[in-house]
Amino acid sequence: MFRIEKMCSVLGVSRSGYYKWRATPPSERMKHRERLVQRIEYHFHDNGEIYGSPKITKKLQQEGFTVGRKR
């Protein structure tokens, strides 16, 4: 495992900034994105890993998500 100080230095962020980011609860946008990713993965795996973006998009729209093929 790497030390926090070293990782922050390499990534060009302050330690306090890292800890503030880590303590911040996920935003509504991030929660929505996570739910969307879970549903995409579900539809992909549930359909034999052969569904592409058009079919998955259609399934998500049927579930009430507002999405296009690129998002």
PyMOL Python script that loads the backbone (N, CA, C, O; Angstrom):
from pymol import cmd

cmd.read_pdbstr("""\
ATOM      1  N   MET A   1       0.831  -1.169   0.000  1.00  0.00           N
ATOM      2  CA  MET A   1       0.000   0.000   0.000  1.00  0.00           C
ATOM      3  C   MET A   1       0.887   1.247   0.000  1.00  0.00           C
ATOM      4  O   MET A   1       1.953   1.257   0.616  1.00  0.00           O
ATOM      5  N   PHE A   2       0.451   2.270  -0.676  1.00  0.00           N
ATOM      6  CA  PHE A   2       1.218   3.508  -0.759  1.00  0.00           C
ATOM      7  C   PHE A   2       0.759   4.488   0.313  1.00  0.00           C
ATOM      8  O   PHE A   2      -0.386   4.444   0.763  1.00  0.00           O
ATOM      9  N   ARG A   3       1.652   5.356   0.706  1.00  0.00           N
ATOM     10  CA  ARG A   3       1.312   6.386   1.685  1.00  0.00           C
ATOM     11  C   ARG A   3       0.485   7.470   1.011  1.00  0.00           C
ATOM     12  O   ARG A   3       0.693   7.796  -0.158  1.00  0.00           O
ATOM     13  N   ILE A   4      -0.444   8.015   1.760  1.00  0.00           N
ATOM     14  CA  ILE A   4      -1.322   9.069   1.247  1.00  0.00           C
ATOM     15  C   ILE A   4      -0.497  10.264   0.773  1.00  0.00           C
ATOM     16  O   ILE A   4      -0.783  10.847  -0.273  1.00  0.00           O
ATOM     17  N   GLU A   5       0.518  10.623   1.541  1.00  0.00           N
ATOM     18  CA  GLU A   5       1.344  11.774   1.178  1.00  0.00           C
ATOM     19  C   GLU A   5       1.981  11.586  -0.196  1.00  0.00           C
ATOM     20  O   GLU A   5       2.015  12.513  -1.007  1.00  0.00           O
ATOM     21  N   LYS A   6       2.480  10.391  -0.448  1.00  0.00           N
ATOM     22  CA  LYS A   6       3.148  10.099  -1.720  1.00  0.00           C
ATOM     23  C   LYS A   6       2.147  10.127  -2.870  1.00  0.00           C
ATOM     24  O   LYS A   6       2.422  10.708  -3.920  1.00  0.00           O
ATOM     25  N   MET A   7       0.988   9.503  -2.676  1.00  0.00           N
ATOM     26  CA  MET A   7      -0.025   9.486  -3.739  1.00  0.00           C
ATOM     27  C   MET A   7      -0.499  10.900  -4.062  1.00  0.00           C
ATOM     28  O   MET A   7      -0.653  11.255  -5.230  1.00  0.00           O
ATOM     29  N   CYS A   8      -0.730  11.705  -3.028  1.00  0.00           N
ATOM     30  CA  CYS A   8      -1.174  13.085  -3.255  1.00  0.00           C
ATOM     31  C   CYS A   8      -0.116  13.875  -4.009  1.00  0.00           C
ATOM     32  O   CYS A   8      -0.437  14.661  -4.901  1.00  0.00           O
ATOM     33  N   SER A   9       1.136  13.667  -3.652  1.00  0.00           N
ATOM     34  CA  SER A   9       2.228  14.360  -4.325  1.00  0.00           C
ATOM     35  C   SER A   9       2.292  13.982  -5.800  1.00  0.00           C
ATOM     36  O   SER A   9       2.432  14.847  -6.665  1.00  0.00           O
ATOM     37  N   VAL A  10       2.191  12.698  -6.081  1.00  0.00           N
ATOM     38  CA  VAL A  10       2.250  12.215  -7.464  1.00  0.00           C
ATOM     39  C   VAL A  10       1.075  12.747  -8.278  1.00  0.00           C
ATOM     40  O   VAL A  10       1.234  13.115  -9.442  1.00  0.00           O
ATOM     41  N   LEU A  11      -0.104  12.786  -7.660  1.00  0.00           N
ATOM     42  CA  LEU A  11      -1.308  13.232  -8.365  1.00  0.00           C
ATOM     43  C   LEU A  11      -1.484  14.749  -8.366  1.00  0.00           C
ATOM     44  O   LEU A  11      -2.365  15.276  -9.045  1.00  0.00           O
ATOM     45  N   GLY A  12      -0.650  15.442  -7.607  1.00  0.00           N
ATOM     46  CA  GLY A  12      -0.709  16.902  -7.590  1.00  0.00           C
ATOM     47  C   GLY A  12      -1.887  17.466  -6.816  1.00  0.00           C
ATOM     48  O   GLY A  12      -2.420  18.517  -7.173  1.00  0.00           O
ATOM     49  N   VAL A  13      -2.300  16.776  -5.757  1.00  0.00           N
ATOM     50  CA  VAL A  13      -3.382  17.278  -4.905  1.00  0.00           C
ATOM     51  C   VAL A  13      -2.880  17.387  -3.474  1.00  0.00           C
ATOM     52  O   VAL A  13      -1.942  16.696  -3.075  1.00  0.00           O
ATOM     53  N   SER A  14      -3.517  18.262  -2.709  1.00  0.00           N
ATOM     54  CA  SER A  14      -3.118  18.405  -1.312  1.00  0.00           C
ATOM     55  C   SER A  14      -3.734  17.283  -0.483  1.00  0.00           C
ATOM     56  O   SER A  14      -4.755  16.706  -0.856  1.00  0.00           O
ATOM     57  N   ARG A  15      -3.096  16.986   0.646  1.00  0.00           N
ATOM     58  CA  ARG A  15      -3.658  15.968   1.537  1.00  0.00           C
ATOM     59  C   ARG A  15      -5.015  16.409   2.058  1.00  0.00           C
ATOM     60  O   ARG A  15      -5.947  15.609   2.136  1.00  0.00           O
ATOM     61  N   SER A  16      -5.122  17.683   2.414  1.00  0.00           N
ATOM     62  CA  SER A  16      -6.403  18.167   2.938  1.00  0.00           C
ATOM     63  C   SER A  16      -7.494  18.075   1.876  1.00  0.00           C
ATOM     64  O   SER A  16      -8.642  17.756   2.187  1.00  0.00           O
ATOM     65  N   GLY A  17      -7.138  18.352   0.629  1.00  0.00           N
ATOM     66  CA  GLY A  17      -8.103  18.224  -0.465  1.00  0.00           C
ATOM     67  C   GLY A  17      -8.550  16.791  -0.650  1.00  0.00           C
ATOM     68  O   GLY A  17      -9.726  16.531  -0.906  1.00  0.00           O
ATOM     69  N   TYR A  18      -7.622  15.861  -0.521  1.00  0.00           N
ATOM     70  CA  TYR A  18      -7.961  14.439  -0.630  1.00  0.00           C
ATOM     71  C   TYR A  18      -8.925  14.033   0.477  1.00  0.00           C
ATOM     72  O   TYR A  18      -9.937  13.382   0.218  1.00  0.00           O
ATOM     73  N   TYR A  19      -8.610  14.419   1.714  1.00  0.00           N
ATOM     74  CA  TYR A  19      -9.465  14.022   2.829  1.00  0.00           C
ATOM     75  C   TYR A  19     -10.835  14.694   2.753  1.00  0.00           C
ATOM     76  O   TYR A  19     -11.840  14.099   3.143  1.00  0.00           O
ATOM     77  N   LYS A  20     -10.881  15.915   2.259  1.00  0.00           N
ATOM     78  CA  LYS A  20     -12.170  16.593   2.087  1.00  0.00           C
ATOM     79  C   LYS A  20     -13.002  15.856   1.032  1.00  0.00           C
ATOM     80  O   LYS A  20     -14.195  15.627   1.232  1.00  0.00           O
ATOM     81  N   TRP A  21     -12.376  15.487  -0.084  1.00  0.00           N
ATOM     82  CA  TRP A  21     -13.067  14.741  -1.142  1.00  0.00           C
ATOM     83  C   TRP A  21     -13.588  13.411  -0.607  1.00  0.00           C
ATOM     84  O   TRP A  21     -14.713  13.008  -0.902  1.00  0.00           O
ATOM     85  N   ARG A  22     -12.760  12.742   0.177  1.00  0.00           N
ATOM     86  CA  ARG A  22     -13.136  11.432   0.706  1.00  0.00           C
ATOM     87  C   ARG A  22     -14.303  11.519   1.687  1.00  0.00           C
ATOM     88  O   ARG A  22     -15.114  10.597   1.766  1.00  0.00           O
ATOM     89  N   ALA A  23     -14.395  12.617   2.433  1.00  0.00           N
ATOM     90  CA  ALA A  23     -15.448  12.783   3.439  1.00  0.00           C
ATOM     91  C   ALA A  23     -16.759  13.289   2.842  1.00  0.00           C
ATOM     92  O   ALA A  23     -17.801  13.232   3.495  1.00  0.00           O
ATOM     93  N   THR A  24     -16.713  13.780   1.610  1.00  0.00           N
ATOM     94  CA  THR A  24     -17.907  14.332   0.980  1.00  0.00           C
ATOM     95  C   THR A  24     -18.830  13.201   0.539  1.00  0.00           C
ATOM     96  O   THR A  24     -18.395  12.275  -0.146  1.00  0.00           O
ATOM     97  N   PRO A  25     -20.113  13.273   0.930  1.00  0.00           N
ATOM     98  CA  PRO A  25     -21.043  12.225   0.483  1.00  0.00           C
ATOM     99  C   PRO A  25     -21.284  12.324  -1.020  1.00  0.00           C
ATOM    100  O   PRO A  25     -21.137  13.400  -1.599  1.00  0.00           O
ATOM    101  N   PRO A  26     -21.649  11.222  -1.652  1.00  0.00           N
ATOM    102  CA  PRO A  26     -21.886  11.253  -3.099  1.00  0.00           C
ATOM    103  C   PRO A  26     -23.045  12.189  -3.452  1.00  0.00           C
ATOM    104  O   PRO A  26     -24.048  12.250  -2.741  1.00  0.00           O
ATOM    105  N   SER A  27     -22.890  12.903  -4.543  1.00  0.00           N
ATOM    106  CA  SER A  27     -23.941  13.817  -5.001  1.00  0.00           C
ATOM    107  C   SER A  27     -25.094  13.017  -5.604  1.00  0.00           C
ATOM    108  O   SER A  27     -24.953  11.826  -5.885  1.00  0.00           O
ATOM    109  N   GLU A  28     -26.228  13.677  -5.798  1.00  0.00           N
ATOM    110  CA  GLU A  28     -27.371  13.016  -6.431  1.00  0.00           C
ATOM    111  C   GLU A  28     -27.010  12.548  -7.836  1.00  0.00           C
ATOM    112  O   GLU A  28     -27.448  11.487  -8.280  1.00  0.00           O
ATOM    113  N   ARG A  29     -26.205  13.353  -8.532  1.00  0.00           N
ATOM    114  CA  ARG A  29     -25.785  12.977  -9.882  1.00  0.00           C
ATOM    115  C   ARG A  29     -24.958  11.694  -9.864  1.00  0.00           C
ATOM    116  O   ARG A  29     -25.144  10.816 -10.707  1.00  0.00           O
ATOM    117  N   MET A  30     -24.047  11.591  -8.904  1.00  0.00           N
ATOM    118  CA  MET A  30     -23.223  10.386  -8.801  1.00  0.00           C
ATOM    119  C   MET A  30     -24.071   9.170  -8.412  1.00  0.00           C
ATOM    120  O   MET A  30     -23.835   8.068  -8.906  1.00  0.00           O
ATOM    121  N   LYS A  31     -25.053   9.367  -7.533  1.00  0.00           N
ATOM    122  CA  LYS A  31     -25.942   8.262  -7.154  1.00  0.00           C
ATOM    123  C   LYS A  31     -26.741   7.785  -8.365  1.00  0.00           C
ATOM    124  O   LYS A  31     -26.901   6.585  -8.587  1.00  0.00           O
ATOM    125  N   HIS A  32     -27.241   8.749  -9.145  1.00  0.00           N
ATOM    126  CA  HIS A  32     -28.002   8.405 -10.349  1.00  0.00           C
ATOM    127  C   HIS A  32     -27.116   7.660 -11.339  1.00  0.00           C
ATOM    128  O   HIS A  32     -27.535   6.667 -11.932  1.00  0.00           O
ATOM    129  N   ARG A  33     -25.899   8.142 -11.511  1.00  0.00           N
ATOM    130  CA  ARG A  33     -24.967   7.498 -12.438  1.00  0.00           C
ATOM    131  C   ARG A  33     -24.669   6.065 -12.004  1.00  0.00           C
ATOM    132  O   ARG A  33     -24.600   5.162 -12.837  1.00  0.00           O
ATOM    133  N   GLU A  34     -24.492   5.858 -10.703  1.00  0.00           N
ATOM    134  CA  GLU A  34     -24.214   4.513 -10.193  1.00  0.00           C
ATOM    135  C   GLU A  34     -25.399   3.578 -10.443  1.00  0.00           C
ATOM    136  O   GLU A  34     -25.208   2.427 -10.835  1.00  0.00           O
ATOM    137  N   ARG A  35     -26.622   4.066 -10.217  1.00  0.00           N
ATOM    138  CA  ARG A  35     -27.806   3.246 -10.500  1.00  0.00           C
ATOM    139  C   ARG A  35     -27.871   2.908 -11.986  1.00  0.00           C
ATOM    140  O   ARG A  35     -28.202   1.783 -12.361  1.00  0.00           O
ATOM    141  N   LEU A  36     -27.554   3.888 -12.827  1.00  0.00           N
ATOM    142  CA  LEU A  36     -27.575   3.683 -14.271  1.00  0.00           C
ATOM    143  C   LEU A  36     -26.547   2.622 -14.685  1.00  0.00           C
ATOM    144  O   LEU A  36     -26.856   1.729 -15.474  1.00  0.00           O
ATOM    145  N   VAL A  37     -25.345   2.723 -14.159  1.00  0.00           N
ATOM    146  CA  VAL A  37     -24.292   1.747 -14.472  1.00  0.00           C
ATOM    147  C   VAL A  37     -24.710   0.348 -14.024  1.00  0.00           C
ATOM    148  O   VAL A  37     -24.484  -0.626 -14.743  1.00  0.00           O
ATOM    149  N   GLN A  38     -25.317   0.242 -12.846  1.00  0.00           N
ATOM    150  CA  GLN A  38     -25.776  -1.066 -12.365  1.00  0.00           C
ATOM    151  C   GLN A  38     -26.822  -1.664 -13.301  1.00  0.00           C
ATOM    152  O   GLN A  38     -26.783  -2.860 -13.588  1.00  0.00           O
ATOM    153  N   ARG A  39     -27.751  -0.848 -13.776  1.00  0.00           N
ATOM    154  CA  ARG A  39     -28.793  -1.336 -14.681  1.00  0.00           C
ATOM    155  C   ARG A  39     -28.202  -1.727 -16.039  1.00  0.00           C
ATOM    156  O   ARG A  39     -28.627  -2.716 -16.637  1.00  0.00           O
ATOM    157  N   ILE A  40     -27.232  -0.962 -16.524  1.00  0.00           N
ATOM    158  CA  ILE A  40     -26.569  -1.304 -17.788  1.00  0.00           C
ATOM    159  C   ILE A  40     -25.891  -2.661 -17.655  1.00  0.00           C
ATOM    160  O   ILE A  40     -26.044  -3.528 -18.516  1.00  0.00           O
ATOM    161  N   GLU A  41     -25.140  -2.838 -16.571  1.00  0.00           N
ATOM    162  CA  GLU A  41     -24.455  -4.112 -16.352  1.00  0.00           C
ATOM    163  C   GLU A  41     -25.454  -5.254 -16.216  1.00  0.00           C
ATOM    164  O   GLU A  41     -25.230  -6.344 -16.741  1.00  0.00           O
ATOM    165  N   TYR A  42     -26.557  -5.005 -15.512  1.00  0.00           N
ATOM    166  CA  TYR A  42     -27.579  -6.039 -15.354  1.00  0.00           C
ATOM    167  C   TYR A  42     -28.103  -6.478 -16.717  1.00  0.00           C
ATOM    168  O   TYR A  42     -28.123  -7.673 -17.015  1.00  0.00           O
ATOM    169  N   HIS A  43     -28.530  -5.524 -17.550  1.00  0.00           N
ATOM    170  CA  HIS A  43     -29.096  -5.870 -18.852  1.00  0.00           C
ATOM    171  C   HIS A  43     -28.064  -6.557 -19.751  1.00  0.00           C
ATOM    172  O   HIS A  43     -28.401  -7.480 -20.493  1.00  0.00           O
ATOM    173  N   PHE A  44     -26.831  -6.114 -19.686  1.00  0.00           N
ATOM    174  CA  PHE A  44     -25.781  -6.723 -20.501  1.00  0.00           C
ATOM    175  C   PHE A  44     -25.583  -8.186 -20.113  1.00  0.00           C
ATOM    176  O   PHE A  44     -25.585  -9.065 -20.975  1.00  0.00           O
ATOM    177  N   HIS A  45     -25.412  -8.447 -18.818  1.00  0.00           N
ATOM    178  CA  HIS A  45     -25.144  -9.816 -18.358  1.00  0.00           C
ATOM    179  C   HIS A  45     -26.392 -10.696 -18.418  1.00  0.00           C
ATOM    180  O   HIS A  45     -26.296 -11.888 -18.708  1.00  0.00           O
ATOM    181  N   ASP A  46     -27.561 -10.113 -18.146  1.00  0.00           N
ATOM    182  CA  ASP A  46     -28.808 -10.882 -18.147  1.00  0.00           C
ATOM    183  C   ASP A  46     -29.176 -11.369 -19.545  1.00  0.00           C
ATOM    184  O   ASP A  46     -29.926 -12.335 -19.687  1.00  0.00           O
ATOM    185  N   ASN A  47     -28.663 -10.720 -20.561  1.00  0.00           N
ATOM    186  CA  ASN A  47     -28.986 -11.079 -21.936  1.00  0.00           C
ATOM    187  C   ASN A  47     -27.806 -11.719 -22.655  1.00  0.00           C
ATOM    188  O   ASN A  47     -27.616 -11.524 -23.855  1.00  0.00           O
ATOM    189  N   GLY A  48     -27.027 -12.475 -21.917  1.00  0.00           N
ATOM    190  CA  GLY A  48     -25.951 -13.260 -22.507  1.00  0.00           C
ATOM    191  C   GLY A  48     -24.781 -12.453 -23.019  1.00  0.00           C
ATOM    192  O   GLY A  48     -24.002 -12.933 -23.843  1.00  0.00           O
ATOM    193  N   GLU A  49     -24.650 -11.227 -22.538  1.00  0.00           N
ATOM    194  CA  GLU A  49     -23.539 -10.345 -22.916  1.00  0.00           C
ATOM    195  C   GLU A  49     -23.493 -10.088 -24.418  1.00  0.00           C
ATOM    196  O   GLU A  49     -22.422  -9.913 -25.000  1.00  0.00           O
ATOM    197  N   ILE A  50     -24.684 -10.067 -25.038  1.00  0.00           N
ATOM    198  CA  ILE A  50     -24.734  -9.797 -26.477  1.00  0.00           C
ATOM    199  C   ILE A  50     -25.468  -8.500 -26.803  1.00  0.00           C
ATOM    200  O   ILE A  50     -25.396  -8.020 -27.935  1.00  0.00           O
ATOM    201  N   TYR A  51     -26.176  -7.925 -25.825  1.00  0.00           N
ATOM    202  CA  TYR A  51     -26.885  -6.671 -26.080  1.00  0.00           C
ATOM    203  C   TYR A  51     -25.882  -5.540 -26.249  1.00  0.00           C
ATOM    204  O   TYR A  51     -24.937  -5.409 -25.470  1.00  0.00           O
ATOM    205  N   GLY A  52     -26.098  -4.728 -27.274  1.00  0.00           N
ATOM    206  CA  GLY A  52     -25.294  -3.542 -27.494  1.00  0.00           C
ATOM    207  C   GLY A  52     -26.023  -2.311 -26.987  1.00  0.00           C
ATOM    208  O   GLY A  52     -27.064  -2.412 -26.338  1.00  0.00           O
ATOM    209  N   SER A  53     -25.461  -1.140 -27.292  1.00  0.00           N
ATOM    210  CA  SER A  53     -26.029   0.093 -26.760  1.00  0.00           C
ATOM    211  C   SER A  53     -27.462   0.368 -27.220  1.00  0.00           C
ATOM    212  O   SER A  53     -28.242   0.881 -26.417  1.00  0.00           O
ATOM    213  N   PRO A  54     -27.863   0.059 -28.466  1.00  0.00           N
ATOM    214  CA  PRO A  54     -29.254   0.351 -28.838  1.00  0.00           C
ATOM    215  C   PRO A  54     -30.278  -0.424 -28.004  1.00  0.00           C
ATOM    216  O   PRO A  54     -31.274   0.147 -27.559  1.00  0.00           O
ATOM    217  N   LYS A  55     -30.040  -1.706 -27.793  1.00  0.00           N
ATOM    218  CA  LYS A  55     -30.996  -2.513 -27.025  1.00  0.00           C
ATOM    219  C   LYS A  55     -30.976  -2.147 -25.545  1.00  0.00           C
ATOM    220  O   LYS A  55     -32.026  -2.084 -24.905  1.00  0.00           O
ATOM    221  N   ILE A  56     -29.800  -1.908 -25.008  1.00  0.00           N
ATOM    222  CA  ILE A  56     -29.707  -1.526 -23.599  1.00  0.00           C
ATOM    223  C   ILE A  56     -30.362  -0.166 -23.391  1.00  0.00           C
ATOM    224  O   ILE A  56     -31.049   0.040 -22.390  1.00  0.00           O
ATOM    225  N   THR A  57     -30.160   0.765 -24.320  1.00  0.00           N
ATOM    226  CA  THR A  57     -30.801   2.075 -24.232  1.00  0.00           C
ATOM    227  C   THR A  57     -32.312   1.931 -24.201  1.00  0.00           C
ATOM    228  O   THR A  57     -32.983   2.583 -23.401  1.00  0.00           O
ATOM    229  N   LYS A  58     -32.843   1.094 -25.055  1.00  0.00           N
ATOM    230  CA  LYS A  58     -34.291   0.881 -25.103  1.00  0.00           C
ATOM    231  C   LYS A  58     -34.801   0.309 -23.779  1.00  0.00           C
ATOM    232  O   LYS A  58     -35.830   0.751 -23.268  1.00  0.00           O
ATOM    233  N   LYS A  59     -34.090  -0.665 -23.227  1.00  0.00           N
ATOM    234  CA  LYS A  59     -34.475  -1.252 -21.942  1.00  0.00           C
ATOM    235  C   LYS A  59     -34.470  -0.195 -20.835  1.00  0.00           C
ATOM    236  O   LYS A  59     -35.388  -0.138 -20.016  1.00  0.00           O
ATOM    237  N   LEU A  60     -33.431   0.639 -20.817  1.00  0.00           N
ATOM    238  CA  LEU A  60     -33.336   1.676 -19.790  1.00  0.00           C
ATOM    239  C   LEU A  60     -34.468   2.690 -19.925  1.00  0.00           C
ATOM    240  O   LEU A  60     -35.029   3.133 -18.922  1.00  0.00           O
ATOM    241  N   GLN A  61     -34.803   3.055 -21.148  1.00  0.00           N
ATOM    242  CA  GLN A  61     -35.901   3.987 -21.371  1.00  0.00           C
ATOM    243  C   GLN A  61     -37.220   3.383 -20.905  1.00  0.00           C
ATOM    244  O   GLN A  61     -38.071   4.097 -20.375  1.00  0.00           O
ATOM    245  N   GLN A  62     -37.400   2.086 -21.095  1.00  0.00           N
ATOM    246  CA  GLN A  62     -38.608   1.405 -20.625  1.00  0.00           C
ATOM    247  C   GLN A  62     -38.691   1.413 -19.100  1.00  0.00           C
ATOM    248  O   GLN A  62     -39.783   1.366 -18.532  1.00  0.00           O
ATOM    249  N   GLU A  63     -37.545   1.471 -18.446  1.00  0.00           N
ATOM    250  CA  GLU A  63     -37.497   1.528 -16.981  1.00  0.00           C
ATOM    251  C   GLU A  63     -37.664   2.949 -16.461  1.00  0.00           C
ATOM    252  O   GLU A  63     -37.764   3.155 -15.252  1.00  0.00           O
ATOM    253  N   GLY A  64     -37.695   3.934 -17.359  1.00  0.00           N
ATOM    254  CA  GLY A  64     -37.899   5.311 -16.935  1.00  0.00           C
ATOM    255  C   GLY A  64     -36.658   6.177 -16.901  1.00  0.00           C
ATOM    256  O   GLY A  64     -36.736   7.344 -16.518  1.00  0.00           O
ATOM    257  N   PHE A  65     -35.522   5.639 -17.289  1.00  0.00           N
ATOM    258  CA  PHE A  65     -34.303   6.442 -17.352  1.00  0.00           C
ATOM    259  C   PHE A  65     -34.354   7.324 -18.597  1.00  0.00           C
ATOM    260  O   PHE A  65     -34.836   6.899 -19.647  1.00  0.00           O
ATOM    261  N   THR A  66     -33.858   8.542 -18.475  1.00  0.00           N
ATOM    262  CA  THR A  66     -33.730   9.428 -19.623  1.00  0.00           C
ATOM    263  C   THR A  66     -32.305   9.290 -20.133  1.00  0.00           C
ATOM    264  O   THR A  66     -31.372   9.871 -19.578  1.00  0.00           O
ATOM    265  N   VAL A  67     -32.152   8.512 -21.196  1.00  0.00           N
ATOM    266  CA  VAL A  67     -30.819   8.237 -21.728  1.00  0.00           C
ATOM    267  C   VAL A  67     -30.857   8.219 -23.244  1.00  0.00           C
ATOM    268  O   VAL A  67     -31.902   8.007 -23.858  1.00  0.00           O
ATOM    269  N   GLY A  68     -29.693   8.448 -23.833  1.00  0.00           N
ATOM    270  CA  GLY A  68     -29.481   8.265 -25.258  1.00  0.00           C
ATOM    271  C   GLY A  68     -28.393   7.216 -25.408  1.00  0.00           C
ATOM    272  O   GLY A  68     -27.888   6.706 -24.407  1.00  0.00           O
ATOM    273  N   ARG A  69     -28.030   6.891 -26.610  1.00  0.00           N
ATOM    274  CA  ARG A  69     -27.014   5.849 -26.803  1.00  0.00           C
ATOM    275  C   ARG A  69     -25.654   6.253 -26.261  1.00  0.00           C
ATOM    276  O   ARG A  69     -24.868   5.394 -25.861  1.00  0.00           O
ATOM    277  N   LYS A  70     -25.364   7.554 -26.243  1.00  0.00           N
ATOM    278  CA  LYS A  70     -24.056   7.994 -25.751  1.00  0.00           C
ATOM    279  C   LYS A  70     -24.076   8.316 -24.262  1.00  0.00           C
ATOM    280  O   LYS A  70     -23.017   8.486 -23.658  1.00  0.00           O
ATOM    281  N   ARG A  71     -25.258   8.403 -23.658  1.00  0.00           N
ATOM    282  CA  ARG A  71     -25.381   8.656 -22.204  1.00  0.00           C
ATOM    283  C   ARG A  71     -26.759   8.283 -21.756  1.00  0.00           C
ATOM    284  O   ARG A  71     -27.082   8.414 -20.575  1.00  0.00           O
TER     285      ARG A  71
END
""", "prot")
cmd.dss("prot")
cmd.show_as("cartoon", "prot")
cmd.util.cbc("prot")
cmd.orient("prot")
